[in-house]
Amino acid sequence: MPLFEFKCVDCGAFHEVLQRWNDDAPDCRRCDGLMVKQVSATNFKLNGSGWARDNYGLANKPTD
């Protein structure tokens, strides 16, 4: 299961919650307010001799 970050609309508290993708947003632990899912930074990076070097996907596209 993925780890999601939520922010409370009422008090601004942040919480990390381990849950399924389609589960409902939890209630805030601090004030029982509405929580909204946040977009988080990732550590995903493409590098090496494949995608980054040869522009994968662009080489086989037809040109006009």
C-alpha positions in Angstrom: 0.0 0.0 0.0 1.2 3.5 -0.8 1.9 6.2 1.7 -0.1 9.4 1.1 0.3 12.9 2.6 -2.8 14.8 3.7 -3.4 18.3 4.8 -6.2 19.4 7.0 -8.4 22.2 5.5 -9.4 23.5 9.0 -6.2 23.5 11.1 -3.5 23.0 8.4 -2.0 19.9 10.1 -0.1 17.4 7.9 -0.4 13.6 8.3 1.1 10.7 6.4 -1.4 7.8 6.0 -0.7 4.3 4.6 -3.9 3.4 2.6 -5.2 2.1 -0.7 -5.4 4.4 -3.7 -9.2 4.5 -3.7 -9.8 4.8 0.1 -11.6 7.9 1.4 -9.5 10.7 2.9 -9.1 10.3 6.7 -10.4 12.8 9.3 -7.7 15.0 10.9 -6.3 13.5 14.1 -5.9 17.0 15.6 -9.4 18.6 15.0 -11.5 16.0 13.1 -11.5 18.3 10.1 -11.5 17.5 6.3 -8.2 16.3 4.9 -7.1 16.7 1.3 -4.5 14.6 -0.5 -1.2 16.5 -1.3 1.2 16.1 -4.2 4.6 15.0 -2.9 8.1 15.3 -4.2 9.6 12.0 -5.4 13.1 10.7 -5.7 12.5 9.1 -9.1 15.1 9.8 -11.7 15.8 8.4 -15.2 19.5 8.1 -16.0 21.8 5.7 -17.6 22.2 4.4 -21.1 18.5 4.0 -22.0 15.8 6.6 -21.6 18.0 9.5 -20.8 20.6 9.1 -23.5 18.6 8.2 -26.7 15.4 10.1 -26.0 13.3 7.0 -25.9 10.0 7.4 -27.6 11.1 10.3 -29.8 13.3 8.3 -32.2 10.4 6.3 -33.6 7.9 9.1 -34.1 7.1 10.0 -37.7 8.1 13.5 -38.6 5.9 15.8 -40.7 
